[in-house]
Amino acid sequence: MNSENFYSELPLLDNFYDITEPKNFVDVPDDWCILVTDIRGSTQAVEAGLYKDVNLLGACSIVAVLNVAGKTEIPFVFGGDGASLLIGPQLLPAAEEAMLAVQKLAKNSFSFDLRVGSVPVKTLLSANYRVKIAKFKVSENYSQAIFTGGGLTYAADLIKDPVAGNIYSIKNPGISAKADFSGLECRWQDIPSKYGEIVTLLVMVRDDFCQQSHQIYKNVLWEIERIFGNENCLNPIYSENLKLTLNSSKLIKETQVMTSGGTWLERQMYLSKIQLETALGSLLMNLKVKTQEVDWGVYKNSAIAATDYRKFDDMLRMVIAGNGRQRSKLTEYLEKNYREGKLVYGLHVSDRALMTCLVFERSGRHVHFVDGADGGYTLAAKDMKQRMQD
């Protein structure tokens, strides 16, 4: 198998429960690298109300590398306050340059210190961590990378470590790094929960139970479905409350990314352009217009189908729609397993979800990153770390 086309040639899983089966995972080639981005001080930024900026930069990391890759499929995972991507040797130099450009964007346009690092898979293997991967078909337009083996988590830990971070951080060789952020869109209003609450959840099986981890994760998924219902009930994004925004203060974030380094006039022109596009898109969806390129009557449904509200990267991540009673049942189940030493979890509750989008083709390739509002994954991770310390 050609190393560069390794990911694109993986078979697709079509049932999310299949991610709990070890036989469905294969080793990533040892000449690949893991790229990691992470905002230093993201928890404090989120607690200060900058959670949308934090989410946006995580998405920027992904879109910049996907645009480098072109038609080559790249495995990635959006973590809320950062991202992890796997890159083959041929694309690595250009992808690292794109990462440096995202770092520059974070500093100049958002006043964030973004860590960007590159860890060879060989380094992880020598430290006795594996990087195993599977590919789950979310929709016709989006296939999701699923990671296990501990390597992805260890790579992120290395980038955050004060000493190792200096070794694996991507260095700027003095060139003016550039990136293409085409496809990034932030045009949806916050999406209220259909049942009252949005639960952002992280679950990780403890090392002592790693031999039984596949069954423990499967049990957790079963329990979530038993409490909250099937995926149509679970998914926090639904068409009735999926509305575009024309508000300049909401659209300015996308504008900041796309016109970074530009003049005031260029920003205003871009903002006016996307307001016009958004108004037109809203009208076409409401009228259910079908053009040669896009069936606007079903566009919301195709967007919902391509959301990443559940995923797995050495831990289970989910954003779930539910109510307080359901959350209490879930917490009771997780707490019992936590006390038994089987797993550790983190949880955050909001009343709405956020969606940040990568749209390369309206009727084709697109993915929509979902997080809980007011801090979602970042504050769930803080909650999880507290349990780890306890």
C-alpha positions in Angstrom: 0.0 0.0 0.0 1.4 3.5 -0.9 2.1 5.3 2.3 0.9 8.7 1.0 -2.5 7.1 0.0 -2.7 5.0 3.1 -5.7 6.8 4.6 -7.8 7.1 1.4 -7.5 3.3 0.9 -8.8 2.3 4.3 -12.2 0.5 4.3 -15.1 2.4 5.7 -17.0 1.5 8.9 -20.7 2.2 8.7 -21.8 1.7 12.3 -20.4 3.8 15.1 -20.3 0.8 17.4 -17.7 -0.7 15.1 -15.1 1.8 16.6 -15.1 -0.3 19.7 -13.7 -3.4 17.9 -9.9 -3.6 17.9 -9.9 -5.7 14.7 -11.1 -2.6 12.7 -8.0 -0.6 13.4 -4.7 -0.6 11.5 -1.3 0.9 12.3 -0.4 4.3 10.8 2.8 4.1 8.7 5.8 4.9 10.7 7.0 7.6 8.2 4.0 9.8 9.0 3.8 12.6 11.5 1.2 13.9 13.9 0.6 17.7 13.7 -0.9 19.2 16.9 -2.3 22.7 17.6 -3.2 23.8 21.0 -4.1 27.3 22.4 -2.0 28.1 25.4 -4.4 29.3 28.2 -7.5 28.1 26.3 -9.4 27.4 29.5 -8.9 30.9 30.8 -9.9 32.3 27.3 -13.1 30.2 27.3 -14.0 31.3 30.8 -13.5 34.9 29.7 -16.2 34.3 27.0 -13.8 33.8 24.0 -15.0 30.2 23.3 -16.0 31.0 19.7 -12.6 32.4 18.9 -11.0 29.3 20.4 -13.3 27.0 18.3 -12.5 29.0 15.2 -8.8 28.6 15.5 -9.1 24.8 16.0 -11.0 24.7 12.7 -8.5 27.0 11.0 -5.7 24.5 11.8 -7.7 21.8 9.9 -8.8 23.7 6.9 -5.3 25.1 6.3 -3.8 21.6 6.1 -6.7 20.2 4.0 -6.2 22.9 1.5 -2.5 22.0 1.3 -3.5 18.3 0.8 -6.0 19.1 -2.1 -7.6 15.8 -3.1 -5.4 13.7 -0.8 -7.5 12.5 2.1 -6.0 13.6 5.5 -7.1 12.1 8.9 -7.9 14.8 11.5 -9.8 15.4 14.7 -11.2 18.7 16.0 -10.8 19.0 19.8 -12.5 22.3 20.5 -9.4 24.3 21.5 -7.1 22.7 18.9 -6.7 19.9 16.4 -4.6 16.8 15.6 -3.8 15.7 12.0 -1.8 12.9 10.5 0.4 13.8 7.6 2.5 11.7 5.2 6.1 12.7 4.3 5.4 14.3 1.0 2.9 16.8 2.3 4.7 17.5 5.6 6.8 20.6 4.7 3.8 22.4 3.2 1.5 21.4 6.1 4.0 22.6 8.7 4.2 26.0 6.8 0.4 26.2 7.0 0.6 25.5 10.7 3.0 28.4 11.2 0.6 30.6 9.3 -2.3 29.6 11.6 0.0 30.4 14.6 0.6 33.9 13.1 -3.1 34.4 12.5 -3.8 33.4 16.1 -1.4 36.0 17.4 -2.1 38.9 15.1 -5.9 38.6 14.7 -7.0 37.0 18.0 -4.1 37.7 20.5 -3.7 33.9 21.2 -0.5 32.0 21.7 -1.0 28.9 19.5 1.3 25.9 20.0 2.1 24.1 16.8 4.0 20.9 16.8 5.0 17.9 14.7 5.7 14.5 16.3 7.0 11.6 14.1 5.0 8.4 14.5 8.4 6.7 15.0 9.0 8.7 18.1 5.7 7.5 19.6 6.4 3.9 18.7 9.8 4.1 20.4 8.0 5.3 23.6 5.7 2.3 23.4 2.6 4.2 22.2 0.7 3.1 19.1 -1.1 5.1 16.5 -3.9 3.0 15.2 -6.6 4.3 12.9 -10.0 3.4 11.4 -12.3 5.4 9.1 -16.0 5.8 9.9 -18.5 6.9 7.2 -20.5 9.7 8.8 -22.3 10.7 5.5 -21.8 10.7 1.8 -19.8 13.9 2.1 -17.7 13.2 5.3 -15.7 10.2 6.6 -14.2 10.6 10.0 -10.8 9.4 11.3 -11.0 7.3 14.5 -7.8 6.9 16.6 -6.7 4.5 19.3 -3.4 3.3 20.8 -2.6 6.3 23.0 -0.2 7.8 20.4 -2.4 10.8 19.6 -2.8 11.8 23.2 0.9 11.3 24.0 1.8 13.6 21.0 -0.4 16.3 22.4 1.2 15.9 25.8 4.6 16.3 24.2 3.6 19.5 22.5 2.2 20.9 25.8 5.3 19.9 27.8 7.6 22.8 28.6 10.8 20.8 27.6 9.5 18.4 24.9 7.4 21.2 23.4 10.6 23.0 22.4 11.9 19.8 20.7 8.8 19.1 18.7 7.4 22.6 18.0 7.4 23.7 14.4 10.1 26.3 13.9 9.8 29.3 11.7 12.8 29.3 9.3 12.4 33.1 8.8 10.0 32.8 5.8 6.6 34.5 5.8 4.4 31.5 6.2 1.1 31.6 4.3 -2.1 29.5 4.5 -5.3 29.1 2.5 -8.4 29.2 4.7 -10.8 28.7 1.8 -13.9 26.8 2.9 -14.0 28.0 6.4 -17.5 29.4 7.3 -19.0 30.6 10.6 -22.5 31.7 9.5 -24.9 29.8 11.7 -26.6 31.1 14.8 -26.1 29.2 18.0 -28.4 26.2 17.9 -30.7 25.8 21.0 -31.1 22.4 22.4 -34.4 20.7 21.3 -34.8 19.3 24.9 -33.3 22.1 27.0 -29.7 21.0 27.5 -26.5 20.4 25.5 -24.1 18.0 27.2 -20.5 18.0 26.1 -19.0 14.7 27.2 -15.5 13.2 27.4 -14.9 9.6 28.5 -11.6 7.8 28.7 -11.0 4.2 30.0 -8.2 4.0 32.6 -5.0 2.2 31.9 -5.7 -0.5 34.4 -8.7 -1.6 32.3 -7.1 -1.2 28.8 -7.6 -4.9 28.0 -11.3 -4.4 28.5 -11.5 -0.9 27.0 -13.4 -1.9 23.8 -16.2 -3.5 25.9 -16.3 -0.6 28.4 -16.7 2.0 25.5 -19.3 -0.2 24.0 -21.2 -0.3 27.3 -21.0 3.5 27.5 -22.4 4.0 24.0 -25.2 1.5 24.8 -26.0 3.4 28.0 -26.0 6.8 26.2 -28.4 5.4 23.6 -30.6 3.8 26.3 -30.9 7.2 28.1 -31.0 9.7 25.3 -32.4 7.6 22.4 -31.0 6.9 18.9 -28.8 9.2 16.8 -31.7 11.3 15.5 -32.5 12.1 19.2 -28.8 12.5 20.3 -27.7 14.8 17.5 -27.7 18.4 18.9 -28.1 19.9 15.4 -31.6 19.8 13.9 -33.1 21.7 11.0 -35.9 23.6 12.8 -33.4 25.5 14.9 -30.6 25.7 12.3 -30.7 29.4 11.2 -28.1 31.5 9.4 -27.1 34.9 10.9 -26.7 38.3 9.2 -25.3 39.9 12.4 -22.0 41.6 11.7 -20.7 40.9 15.1 -21.2 37.1 14.5 -19.8 37.2 10.9 -16.8 39.3 11.9 -14.8 36.2 13.1 -14.8 34.6 9.7 -14.0 38.0 8.2 -10.9 38.3 10.6 -9.6 35.0 9.3 -10.2 35.6 5.6 -8.8 39.2 5.6 -6.0 38.8 8.1 -3.4 41.5 7.3 -5.8 43.3 5.0 -7.1 46.8 5.2 -10.2 48.1 6.9 -11.8 48.5 3.4 -11.0 44.8 2.5 -12.6 43.6 5.7 -15.7 45.7 5.1 -16.0 44.4 1.5 -15.6 40.8 2.7 -18.2 41.2 5.4 -20.7 42.7 3.0 -20.0 39.9 0.5 -20.8 37.1 3.1 -23.8 39.0 4.4 -25.2 39.0 0.9 -24.3 35.3 0.3 -25.9 34.4 3.7 -29.1 36.3 2.9 -29.3 34.6 -0.5 -28.6 31.2 1.0 -31.3 31.7 3.6 -33.8 32.7 0.9 -32.9 29.7 -1.3 -33.3 27.3 1.6 -36.7 28.8 2.7 -38.0 28.6 -0.9 -36.4 25.1 -1.4 -34.9 26.2 -4.6 -33.0 23.5 -6.6 -30.2 24.7 -8.9 -27.9 22.7 -11.1 -25.2 22.8 -8.4 -27.2 22.6 -5.1 -30.6 21.4 -3.9 -31.2 24.1 -1.3 -34.3 22.4 0.0 -32.2 19.6 1.6 -29.0 21.5 2.3 -29.7 21.7 6.0 -30.2 18.0 6.2 -27.0 17.3 4.3 -25.2 19.6 6.7 -26.6 17.9 9.8 -25.6 14.5 8.3 -22.0 15.7 8.1 -21.6 16.8 11.7 -18.9 15.5 14.0 -21.0 15.5 17.2 -19.5 12.1 18.2 -16.0 10.9 17.6 -13.1 9.0 19.1 -9.4 9.9 19.5 -8.1 7.8 22.4 -11.2 8.9 24.2 -14.9 9.2 23.4 -16.1 12.7 22.6 -19.8 13.6 22.2 -22.1 16.6 22.1 -25.6 15.4 23.1 -29.0 17.0 23.1 -31.0 16.0 26.2 -32.7 17.2 29.4 -31.7 17.4 33.1 -33.2 14.1 34.0 -31.3 12.3 31.3 -28.1 14.0 32.3 -28.6 12.9 35.9 -29.0 9.3 34.8 -25.8 9.5 32.6 -23.8 11.1 35.4 -24.9 8.4 37.8 -23.8 5.7 35.4 -20.5 7.3 34.7 -19.8 8.1 38.3 -20.4 4.5 39.3 -17.8 3.4 36.7 -15.4 6.1 37.7 -15.6 5.0 41.4 -14.9 1.5 40.2 -11.7 2.7 38.6 -12.8 1.8 35.0 -12.9 5.2 33.4 -12.6 8.9 33.9 -15.0 11.5 32.4 -15.6 15.2 32.0 -18.9 16.9 31.4 -20.1 20.4 30.5 -23.7 21.6 30.2 -25.1 24.4 28.1 -28.4 25.2 26.5 -27.1 25.4 22.9 -24.5 24.2 20.5 -22.1 25.9 18.1 -21.3 24.8 14.6 -18.1 25.8 12.7 -18.1 24.6 9.1 -15.6 23.6 6.4 -17.5 23.8 3.1 -15.5 22.9 0.0 -18.5 22.0 -2.2 -22.1 22.9 -1.2 -23.4 19.6 -2.7 -20.2 17.6 -2.0 -17.3 17.6 0.5 -18.1 19.4 3.7 -17.8 18.8 7.5 -19.4 20.7 10.3 -17.6 20.8 13.7 -19.9 20.8 16.7 -19.2 21.9 20.3 -21.2 22.9 23.3 -21.6 26.7 23.7 -19.9 28.5 26.6 -16.9 26.3 26.6 -18.0 22.8 25.6 -15.0 20.5 25.1 -12.5 22.8 26.8 -14.4 22.9 30.1 -15.3 19.2 29.9 -11.6 18.6 29.6 -11.0 20.8 32.7 -13.7 18.7 34.6 -12.0 15.5 33.4 -8.5 16.7 34.6 -10.0 17.4 38.0 -11.2 13.8 38.3 -7.8 12.5 37.2 -6.2 14.5 40.0 -8.8 13.3 42.5 
